């Protein structure tokens, strides 16, 4: 199932938001938060991904690492563990 997610630094700074699907390592439709420095979201960076939608996933999060970064997508080292 698809969920809206926010992507944060491991220190809690909001980088942006996008869409993630259960079991997938991709975040699609990624948009940088207003004033957010996109250059900080790069391959090798540790991030926290937090679903902002979904009955069971909302309010939870998982830590992972960015494997590849694109203009509108991110590939993560760990898949979205939440079913909803």
PyMOL commands that set and color helices and strands:
alter all, ss='L'
color gray80, all
select helices_A, chain A and resi 38-40
alter helices_A, ss='H'
color red, helices_A
select strands_A, chain A and resi 2-9+14-21+26-32+46-51+62-69+74-76
alter strands_A, ss='S'
color yellow, strands_A
deselect
rebuild
show_as cartoon
